[in-house]
Amino acid sequence: MGWIIALIVGGVAGWLASMVMNRDASMGIFWNIVVGCVGSVVGNLIANQFGIAGSVQEFSITGLIVAVVGAVVLLGVINLIQRGRVR
C-alpha cells in the first residue's frame, strides 16, 4: 500500500511543481509521477538537513510539501541544464 500512496503523492507533487515552474504543457502524467517521486527524494535530503521529517510512504501534508519543494528544485536544475536559465 505504501508504493501506491508514494505514486499518488509523487504524481500530485510533480503536477504541482510543473505548474509552479510553467512546464505543465510539456509533461504528461508519467513524467509528473517520475518528477514527483525523484523530487520527493531530493526534498527529503534537503529537509533532513534542516531537521524536517517528511515521508510519502504514508500521507501527510508535510511529506507533500517536501515532495513539491524537491520537485521544484529538480525542475529548476533540469531547466538550468536544458536552457541555461531558470524560468
N, C-alpha and C positions, 0 to 999 in steps of 0.2 A: 504494500500500500504506500510505502514511503516514496518509491520511484514514481508512482502515478502523481502524487502530490508535488514532487520535485519537478516533473514535466509540466504540470499545470501552472505552478508558480513561476517556473522558468519562462513559459510562454507569455504569461501576463507581464513579467518583468521585462522580457525582451521587447514586447509590444510597446510598453510604456517608455522604455529607453529609446526605441526607434521614433516614437512620437516627439520626445524631447529633442532628439538630435536631427529631426527632419529627414529621416531615412525611411519613413513608413511606406512610401510608394515603391521603394526598391527592394523591400524584404517581404518574403512570404511567411506563412505560419511556421514552416520548418526552420527557417533561419531565425525567426523570433525565439523559438524554443532553444536553439543552439546558443544564440547570444545571451539569452536569459540564464541558461544553466552555466555557461562558462563565466558570465558576468557575476553569477552568484558565488562562484569560487573566488574570483578576483575581489568581489565585495567582502567576502568573509576574511580574506587575507588582510585587506585594508582595515576592516572592523576589528580584527584581533589585535592590531597594532594600537588601537585606541581603547581596548578593553570592552568592546561592544560585542555581545554574542548574538548571532543571527543564524538560524538554521532553516533550510527549506525542507528538511525531512518531515517536519510536522509544521503545519501552517501557523504563522504568526505575522503580525504587522511589521515587527522589527526585521524578520527574515525577508519579507517582501521589499522593504525599503533598502536593506543592504543589497539585495539582488539587483534592484533597479539602479542603485548608485554604481555598483560594479559593472553593470551592463552599459551604463552611460560612459564610464571610464573606458571600457573596452571599445565601444563605438568611437570614442574620441581618438583613441590610439589608431584604430583602423582608418579613420578619416585622415590622420596625420600621415600614415603610410601611403594611402591611396592618392591623396590630393595635395599633400604637403601643407595642409592647414586644417584647423578645426572649424566646423560650421557654427 
